[in-house]
Amino acid sequence: MPDYISNKMYDERVTAEQYYNELLNEADEKIAECLKIARLDYAHTQYMQDIENDFRRPFHDGYAIVNYDDWINKIYWTIEDVCALTYGKNPLYVTKSMIDEYYPHSPFARQYTESYDVLMRAITSHELSDKIVPSQFKTWAKKRKYDFPTEILSQIKSTKQSVSKTPPENEFKELSTRQKNTMLKIIYGLAMAKYNYKPDLAKNSAATNMHTSLATQGIDISAETINKFLNEAKALKG
């Protein structure tokens, strides 16, 4: 065999061996990258299929579309009301029980559930009450940057004090000492009996819940004012 042919075969063999060794060295990285791409492709395909399936589910039919005018003037909203309104859905039609049937496969059900969790945490931490007064929710949503339709937020008016223009503190000043003490005892007793007021605890949700109950009746007395009265009643009781 001529030397030039022998040398060429040797060079090709060396090149093949080098390529084989390179493949062995890079196999793990390339296989891992291929698997990553395959997983991403599968996830994207599955997500698009989930979206397509979502459009055939009941929360996307015509009955599910909300008319915001029907909800702006409600005295209060429930957590399910807020979740549905967040996505332009009718709370009377799109409910938590409906959503649970399609979770976690439905993209919309996952979004709804995330919002529900955010609101539930706000209620648990007493940032919101379980009966959510729209004006209070508007303030909270802006503070927490909660994504809510501007067409309904812009129409929510601040709660007005409809019973008396005199601040509650001044009204108490007009009472005699005996009358004031009697009123404080009434407030204290109702807080204990109906709002689970715990005078020995540093933090109480009673004042916030009392504020919400009053707001649903068009009476705007702040939780801070109520808490002040409760502290006065606590001191009076000794």
C-alpha positions as CSV (number, residue, x, y, z in Angstrom):
1,M,0.0,0.0,0.0
2,P,1.4,3.4,-0.9
3,D,2.5,5.6,2.0
4,Y,0.2,8.5,1.1
5,I,-2.8,6.2,1.2
6,S,-1.7,4.7,4.5
7,N,-1.2,8.1,6.0
8,K,-4.6,9.3,4.8
9,M,-6.3,6.3,6.4
10,Y,-4.4,7.0,9.6
11,D,-5.5,10.6,9.6
12,E,-9.1,9.7,9.0
13,R,-9.0,7.1,11.8
14,V,-7.5,9.6,14.2
15,T,-10.1,12.2,13.2
16,A,-12.9,9.6,13.8
17,E,-11.5,8.6,17.1
18,Q,-11.2,12.3,18.2
19,Y,-14.8,13.0,17.1
20,Y,-16.0,9.9,19.0
21,N,-14.2,11.0,22.1
22,E,-15.6,14.5,21.8
23,L,-19.1,13.0,21.6
24,L,-18.5,10.9,24.7
25,N,-17.2,14.0,26.6
26,E,-20.1,16.1,25.4
27,A,-22.8,13.5,25.5
28,D,-24.2,14.3,29.0
29,E,-24.4,18.0,28.2
30,K,-26.0,17.5,24.8
31,I,-28.5,14.9,26.1
32,A,-29.4,17.2,29.0
33,E,-30.0,20.1,26.6
34,C,-32.0,17.9,24.2
35,L,-34.2,16.7,27.2
36,K,-34.6,20.3,28.3
37,I,-35.8,21.4,24.8
38,A,-38.1,18.4,24.6
39,R,-39.6,19.2,28.0
40,L,-40.2,22.8,27.1
41,D,-41.7,21.8,23.8
42,Y,-44.0,19.4,25.6
43,A,-45.0,22.0,28.2
44,H,-45.8,24.6,25.5
45,T,-47.9,22.1,23.6
46,Q,-49.7,21.1,26.7
47,Y,-50.3,24.7,27.7
48,M,-51.7,25.6,24.3
49,Q,-54.0,22.5,24.5
50,D,-55.1,23.6,28.0
51,I,-56.0,27.1,26.7
52,E,-57.9,25.6,23.8
53,N,-59.8,23.3,26.2
54,D,-60.5,26.3,28.4
55,F,-62.5,28.1,25.8
56,R,-65.0,25.1,25.8
57,R,-65.4,25.3,29.5
58,P,-68.5,27.0,31.2
59,F,-66.6,29.9,32.8
60,H,-65.9,31.2,29.3
61,D,-69.4,31.1,27.8
62,G,-71.7,34.0,27.3
63,Y,-73.5,33.6,30.7
64,A,-70.2,34.1,32.5
65,I,-69.6,37.7,31.3
66,V,-70.3,40.2,34.1
67,N,-72.2,43.5,33.9
68,Y,-70.1,45.6,36.3
69,D,-73.0,48.0,36.8
70,D,-74.8,45.2,38.7
71,W,-72.0,45.0,41.2
72,I,-70.6,48.5,41.8
73,N,-73.2,49.5,44.3
74,K,-73.3,46.3,46.3
75,I,-73.0,46.9,50.0
76,Y,-70.2,44.3,50.2
77,W,-68.5,41.6,48.1
78,T,-67.5,38.1,49.1
79,I,-64.1,36.8,48.3
80,E,-65.6,34.7,45.5
81,D,-67.3,37.9,44.1
82,V,-63.9,39.7,44.0
83,C,-62.2,36.7,42.3
84,A,-64.9,36.5,39.6
85,L,-64.9,40.3,39.1
86,T,-61.1,40.3,38.8
87,Y,-61.5,38.4,35.5
88,G,-64.6,40.0,34.2
89,K,-66.8,37.1,35.3
90,N,-70.3,37.0,36.8
91,P,-69.9,35.9,40.4
92,L,-73.4,34.4,40.3
93,Y,-72.2,32.0,37.6
94,V,-68.5,31.6,38.1
95,T,-68.0,30.2,41.6
96,K,-65.2,28.6,43.5
97,S,-66.8,25.2,43.3
98,M,-67.0,25.5,39.5
99,I,-63.3,26.5,39.4
100,D,-62.2,23.6,41.6
101,E,-63.6,21.1,39.1
102,Y,-61.0,22.2,36.5
103,Y,-58.0,22.9,38.8
104,P,-55.1,22.5,38.1
105,H,-55.4,21.6,34.4
106,S,-57.2,24.8,33.4
107,P,-55.0,28.0,33.1
108,F,-58.0,30.1,34.1
109,A,-58.7,28.0,37.1
110,R,-55.0,28.4,38.2
111,Q,-55.3,32.2,37.8
112,Y,-58.5,32.3,39.8
113,T,-57.1,30.1,42.5
114,E,-54.0,32.3,42.8
115,S,-56.2,35.4,43.3
116,Y,-58.3,33.5,45.8
117,D,-55.2,32.7,47.8
118,V,-54.0,36.3,47.8
119,L,-57.4,37.6,49.0
120,M,-57.7,34.9,51.6
121,R,-54.3,35.8,53.0
122,A,-55.4,39.5,53.1
123,I,-58.5,38.5,55.1
124,T,-56.6,36.2,57.4
125,S,-54.1,39.1,58.2
126,H,-57.1,41.5,58.7
127,E,-56.2,43.7,55.8
128,L,-59.6,42.9,54.4
129,S,-62.8,41.6,56.2
130,D,-64.7,38.6,54.9
131,K,-67.5,41.0,53.9
132,I,-65.4,43.2,51.6
133,V,-66.7,46.7,51.3
134,P,-65.9,48.0,47.8
135,S,-64.5,51.3,49.0
136,Q,-62.1,49.5,51.3
137,F,-61.2,47.0,48.6
138,K,-60.3,49.9,46.3
139,T,-57.9,51.3,48.8
140,W,-56.4,47.9,49.5
141,A,-56.1,47.0,45.7
142,K,-54.2,50.2,45.0
143,K,-51.9,49.7,48.0
144,R,-51.1,46.1,47.2
145,K,-51.1,46.7,43.4
146,Y,-53.8,44.0,43.0
147,D,-54.7,43.8,39.3
148,F,-58.4,44.6,39.1
149,P,-60.5,46.1,36.2
150,T,-60.1,49.9,36.2
151,E,-63.6,50.3,34.8
152,I,-65.1,49.2,38.1
153,L,-62.5,50.6,40.4
154,S,-62.9,54.1,38.9
155,Q,-66.6,54.0,39.7
156,I,-66.3,53.0,43.3
157,K,-66.9,55.9,45.6
158,S,-65.4,56.3,49.1
159,T,-67.7,55.3,51.9
160,K,-69.8,58.3,53.2
161,Q,-70.8,58.8,56.8
162,S,-74.6,59.0,56.4
163,V,-75.8,59.0,60.0
164,S,-74.0,62.1,61.4
165,K,-71.5,64.7,60.3
166,T,-70.3,65.0,63.9
167,P,-67.1,62.9,64.5
168,P,-67.8,60.1,67.0
169,E,-65.3,61.4,69.5
170,N,-67.2,64.8,69.6
171,E,-70.5,63.0,70.0
172,F,-69.2,61.3,73.1
173,K,-68.1,64.6,74.6
174,E,-71.7,65.8,74.4
175,L,-72.8,62.9,76.7
176,S,-72.7,63.0,80.5
177,T,-70.1,60.8,82.2
178,R,-72.8,58.3,83.1
179,Q,-74.2,58.2,79.6
180,K,-70.7,57.8,78.1
181,N,-69.8,54.9,80.4
182,T,-73.1,53.2,79.6
183,M,-72.4,53.5,75.9
184,L,-68.9,52.2,76.3
185,K,-70.2,49.2,78.2
186,I,-72.7,48.5,75.4
187,I,-69.9,48.7,72.8
188,Y,-67.6,46.5,75.0
189,G,-70.4,43.9,75.5
190,L,-71.3,43.7,71.8
191,A,-67.6,43.4,70.9
192,M,-67.2,40.5,73.3
193,A,-70.4,38.7,72.4
194,K,-70.6,39.2,68.6
195,Y,-67.1,40.0,67.4
196,N,-64.9,37.7,69.5
197,Y,-63.2,40.7,71.1
198,K,-60.2,39.5,73.3
199,P,-59.2,42.4,75.5
200,D,-56.1,40.6,76.7
201,L,-54.7,40.2,73.2
202,A,-52.5,42.9,71.7
203,K,-54.0,42.4,68.3
204,N,-57.7,42.0,67.7
205,S,-59.8,41.8,64.5
206,A,-62.9,42.9,66.4
207,A,-62.6,46.6,65.6
208,T,-62.0,46.0,61.9
209,N,-65.0,43.6,61.7
210,M,-67.2,46.1,63.6
211,H,-66.1,48.8,61.2
212,T,-67.1,46.6,58.2
213,S,-70.5,45.8,59.7
214,L,-71.2,49.5,60.2
215,A,-70.0,50.3,56.7
216,T,-72.5,47.8,55.2
217,Q,-75.2,50.0,56.9
218,G,-73.7,53.2,55.5
219,I,-72.1,54.2,58.8
220,D,-68.4,55.1,58.4
221,I,-66.6,54.9,61.8
222,S,-63.0,53.9,61.5
223,A,-61.5,50.8,63.1
224,E,-59.1,53.1,64.9
225,T,-62.0,55.0,66.5
226,I,-63.7,51.8,67.5
227,N,-60.5,50.4,69.0
228,K,-60.1,53.7,71.0
229,F,-63.6,53.2,72.5
230,L,-62.9,49.6,73.2
231,N,-59.7,50.5,75.1
232,E,-61.6,53.1,77.1
233,A,-64.3,50.5,77.9
234,K,-61.6,48.0,78.9
235,A,-60.0,50.6,81.3
236,L,-63.5,51.4,82.7
237,K,-64.2,47.8,83.3
238,G,-60.9,47.5,85.1
